[in-house]
């Protein structure tokens, strides 16, 4: 029996397996994210050192994501994802052992965060490019929305469960469950039949592949605008893994449970946005939509500097989670539907660079501001900087004659 129109991407067998495996694994990933942040604050108590962990974790994405995109276009995607997911599981089990034996130190967390980034630099563009091969271009918009929905559903469950587990059993148990959660995604990948073989037109040398992707992005105005907008928002605004634990601990005086609930609030807003996109979106968003969602996201981040109560912080984080998904899925869909098949892995490598690759700068920036000026000032300055950046990019785009609408995919 076929799935309804709003879930039509699930009619593809391999995507159903992949989607289900991701649901379990991503809950564990969000549990580890919360546990790692809390562990760093326990070990160091330093906002700057917490920001540095984000820098270590995403530095490989910054340095190698464009090259990784060229690799993705040359190798079978299913095998690549199996390899990266196995490495991520081993990283989680190593962290579990260090914490449980009482030998964990700050530098251990930093090194393991760096190793996590090395696996993710291949994993992220590969998974993004693999989706269209499972469902085809016609169902890509729905598949991206469903993928966002499962990612952010896990974002609600994972932090809430992690907060409870940390408060009762400590951070090691959260790391252990994350390692075990990879069994589901590995089993799902083994059950899929789509190999994700590379397009012959995309099998170029690494240097030629990278230069071709950069040249394509530079000469395609919607791609150039989207990537530049992501860079600005990622550096100045999307630093919630640093900001939220600091607000929970230093501004609101909450413990691990309260921190987990605030992260779940962010995920709740993201799920609401994912449901809306799944039901309503049928084609590419306009560039105006991307600019407006980035503006609202920046303003909301600046408003985090004004919160005084747990409830107001939770409500604002719901709104921010909602806007973040509108922005990120809009950018993802725009790039995937604009890019030809032979370039998709490389362009999604650029997307990883613009998105996660900017996290080292953003984490270090917000951590430094919070260390010297306070958490409130860091939120206001980051959000205010985002507003200025979006305004400048829109002005430049208008002067360059960039169209603000995109034709819908048939």
N, C-alpha and C positions, 0 to 999 in steps of 0.2 A: 504494500500500500504506500503510495507516494506521500511525502511530507507536504504540508501546506506551503503556499507561496512564500510566506515569511521565513520558512526554514528550508527553502528549496536546495541549498547547497548540501544539506544532509542526505539528499537522494543519491549522492555519490558515495559508494561504499567505503572507499579508502579515506575520504574526508571524515566520515563518521568515526572510523577507528582512530584516526589522528586526533580529532576533536575530543573524543572521550578520554584518550590517554593524556592529552594536555590538561584536561580539567583536574585530574588527580595530581599530576606532577606540579602544576602551577600553584595549587594550594600549598604544597610543600615548599615551593620557591618563595612564596610570600611569608611563610612561617620563618624560613631562614633569614629573610631580609630583616624582619622585626628582631629576631633573636641576635643577629649580628650587630645591629645598631645598639641594642641594649647591652650586649657584651662589651662593646667598645667603651660605652659610657661607664660601665662598671670597672673596667680595667684602667681607664685614663681620666674620666670625668671632664674631658676636653672637647669643646665644640670643634676646634681646629683639627684634632686627631680624628674625630668622627668624619669631618669633611675629607680628610686625607684618604680614608678608607674608600670613599666613593671615587676619589682620584685614582687610586691604585686599581680599583675594580674596572674602571672604564678606560684607563689609559691605553690598553691594547686595542680597543675599538677605535680610539682616536688615531693611533699610529698605523694600524694595519687594515682597517675595514675596507678601504678602496681596493687594496690588493686581495683581500679575502673575497670581495665580490667577483673579481676576475677568476679566482680559483673556483668559486661556485659555478661559474659558467663553463667550466672545463671538466667537472667531475659529476658522477651520479649523486643526486641530492639525498636520496634515502640513506645511502651508506654514510654520507657525511654526517647526517643528523644522528644516526646510530652511534657514531664515534664520539660526537660532541656530548650527547646525553650521557654516555657511559663515563666520560671524564668528569662531568658535572656531579654525577652520583659519587664518584670516588672522592671528589673535593669535599662533599658534605660529610661523608663517613670519616675522613681525616679530621675535620673540625670537631666532629662528635667525640672522637677518641681523645683529642687534646684537651677538650673541656672536661670530659668525664674523669680523666686521670689527674686533673688538676695542674697540668703542665702548661696550659695555654698562656701565652703572653701577647701583648699588643702586636709585636712583629710577626707572630704566627698568623694572626688574623689578616695583617696587611699582605703577607706573601700569598696566602690562600685566596684573598680577594683578587690579587694580580693573576693567579692561575685561573680563577673563575672568568676573568675578563678574556684570557687567552682562548678559552673554550668558546665563550660567547661571540668572539669576533668572527668565527666561522658559523656558529649556530644561528645567529640572528638573520643574516641575509639568506642563508640556506632555507630556513623555515618559511620566510616571507615568499621566496621565489617558488617553493615547493607547492604552496597553496594553489596557485593558478594551474599547475600541472595536474592536480587532483580534480579540480572542478571545471576548468576551462574559463575563458574570458567572460562568457555569458553569465556565469554565476559567481564571478569573483567578488563583486560588491557585497553580495549576501554572505559569502564565506569570510570576508574581512570583518564584517559586522559580527558574525557569529564567533569568530576567533577573539574579537575584542570583548564580547560578552562573557566568554568562558574565562578569559584572562582576568577580567575585573570581578567576575563572580568569585574567583579564587582570591581576589584582593580583599573581599569582604570576609570570607571564611578564614583564610590563612592568618591574618593578623589577630583576629579575635581569638582563635584557638591558641595561637602562639602566646598571646598575653596571659591566658589562663594557665597554659602549661609552664611558662616561665615563672609565674607567681607561685605555682605549686611544686614543680619538679626541677626548675632551673633551665638554662638555655640548651643544655646538651640534648634533652629529649626532642626539642624542636628541630635541631640539626639532624638527629637520627631519623625522624619521620620524613624529613625532606629527602634524605638519601634513599629511603625505602620507596618513596613516591615515584622515583624514576623507573621502577619496575613496570608500572602501568604504561608509561609512554614507550618504553623499549618493547614491551609486548605488542602494543598497538602498531608500532613501526614494522615489526617482524611480520605482522598479519597483513600489511598493505601490499598491494601488487604494483603500484606505480613506482618505477625505478627512479624517475626524475632524471633521465638521461639528458646530457647537455645538447643544446641546439648546435649543429655543426657550424652555423654561421658565427657562433659566439666563441668557438674554440681558437682563440688567438693566443699569442704569447702574453705573458703577464704585463710587460711594458706597453704593448700595443693595446691590450684590453683596457688598462687603466686610462691611457691617453684617449682612447675612443670614448669611454664613458664620460670623462671630463669635457671633451669637446661637444658631445651630444647635449650634456646639461647646459653648457654655456650658450649654445645656439638655439635652445628650446626655452622660450621665455616662461611658460608655466612651470617647468621643472626648476629653472634657476630661481624663480621667485619663491616657490615652495620650499626648496632646500635652504635658501637664505633665511626665510622666516623661521624654519625649524631650528636653525643654528641660534638665532637670537633668543627665541623662547626657551630653548634647552639650557642655555648658559644663565639667563637671568631669572627665569621663572620656575622651571620644572626641577626643583631641588627638594621635593617633599621628603625624601628619605633622610635628609639632613635637618630640615626645618621642623618637621612634625615631632620627632623625639625631643628636640630642644624645647619646643613649645610645651610639650607634655611635662617634661621634667623641670625646666627652669622657670616657665611662666605660670603654669597651672598647678605645679607641685604634685603631679600624678605619678603613679608607679607603672610597672610593666603592663598591668591590666588596662589602665586608662590609655596608655600609649597604643596598645593593640586596638582598642575601640576607636580611637581617633583615626588610625590607619584604615580601619574597616569603614568608617564614615566616608573617607575618600573613595574607597572601593564601591560603596553603595551608590554614590552619585555616578560613578563610572558605569555600573550595571544599568542604572536607569537610562543613561545615554545609549548604551549598547542595545537595550531593548527597543528604544525608539528608532535607532538606526536600522535594526533588523526588520522592523515593521514598516518603516516609511521610506528609507532611501532606496532608490532604484538606479542611480547613475552617479557620475562624478559631481562633487560639489563645485560651486563657483569659487574663484579665487577671493572674491569679496567675503564669502562665508568663512574661509580660512583666516582672513585678516580680522574679521569681527570676533571670531572665537578666540583668537590670540589676544585681542584687546581685552575682552572680558576676563580671560584667564589671568592676564597681568594685573588688572584692577583688583581681582579677588585675592591674589597673592599679597598685594600691598595692604589689603584690608586685614590680613592675618596679623599684622603688627598691632592691631587695635583690640584684639580679643582679650577678655578678662575672665570669662567663664567657660567651663567645659562645654556646656550646651551650645553656646554661640560658636565656639571653635568647631564643634562637630557639624553644625548646620552649614557653616561656611565651607568646610572641607567636602561636604556632600556636593555643594554647588561647584567647587573647584574640580572634583572628580568628574562631574558631568561635563564641564567645559573642556577638560583635558582630553576626554575621549572624542568629543566632537572634533577637536583640533587634530589629534593624532591620527584617527581613522580617516579623516578627510584628506590629510596629507598623504597617508599611505595609499589610499584609493586613487588619488590624483596621479601619483607617480607610477603605480602599477598599470593603470589603464592608458597612460600617455606613452609609456615606454614599449618599444618593440620587444618581441620574445628574446631575441639574441642578446639584448642588452640588459635584460631584467635583473640578473644576478648582480651585475656591476652597479646598476642604478640603485638597487636595494642596499648595496654596500655603501654607496654615497648617503643613502637614507640613514643607515646605521651610524655613519660618521657624523652626520648632522644632528642626529637624535642622541643616541647613547654616547657617541664619541665626544660630545661636548660636555658630558657630565663631569669629567675631571676638572674642567675649568669652573663649572658652576658650583660643584661641591667645595672646591678650594675657596672660591670667591665668597660663598655664603658662610662657610665655616670661619673664614678670616674676619668677615664683617661681624658675625655673631660673637667671636672671641673678643674683639676690641670695642664694638659699639653696642652689643646686645642683640638678642634675637629679634626684638621688635624692629629695630632699625634695619636689620638685615632683610626682613620681609618687605618693609616699605621701600628700601632702596632697590631691591631686586624687582619688585612689581613695577615701581616707577620707571626703572630702566627699560623694562619690557614695553611699557606704553610708548616711551620715546622711540624705541627701536622699530616697533610696528608702524608708528606714524611716519618715520623716515622712509621705510621700505615702501609703504603705500605711495608716498609722494614721489619717490624715484620711479616706481612702476607706472604711475600716471604720466609722468613726464616722458617716459620711454614709450608710451602708447600701448602698454600692456592691457589686453582685454581682460575684463573681470568676470567673464562667464566662460564656461566650457560646455561644448555640446555633450549631450548625454550619450552614453553608450547604447547602441541598439540592443 
